[in-house]
């Protein structure tokens, strides 16, 4: 019998996004505590609701949906572990 997967952390999400998307700017905020009592929240108050602010050269020439898809694809393992909500803010760099 295997142990239950651990909840995502800011550090783990940051490491994954840095490896996959080579961001030039990156900020991850765990907003889970603000969602206590909401669907997908847990008693621990972390690991379920995150906000990602990101800029990456890999976004160049891609539309909003394609940029978001890159972020979701990078974080799919965390979604499988219990990440319930992900707010993505793409930072456009000149």
C-alpha positions, 0 to 999 in steps of 0.5 A: 500500500502506497502513501497518499501523495503530499500536497503541492508546495510553493517550492515544488511548483516553482521548481517545476515551472523553472525547469519546464518554462525557464521563466524570466519572472515568477511568483507563486502564492499559496492562497489556500487559507483564503479559501477555507470552507470552499470546494477543494479546500482542505483542513490544512489550509495549504496546497490546494489554491495557488496563484502563478504570475509568470513571464517566459520567452516560451510564451512568445507568439502564443495566444493566451490559451496556449500560454495557460496550457503550457503552465497547466501541462507543467503542473499536471502532476500537482493537479493530480496531487490535489491542486484544486485551483490555479490562477494564472497571470501571464506577465507580458515583457516588452 
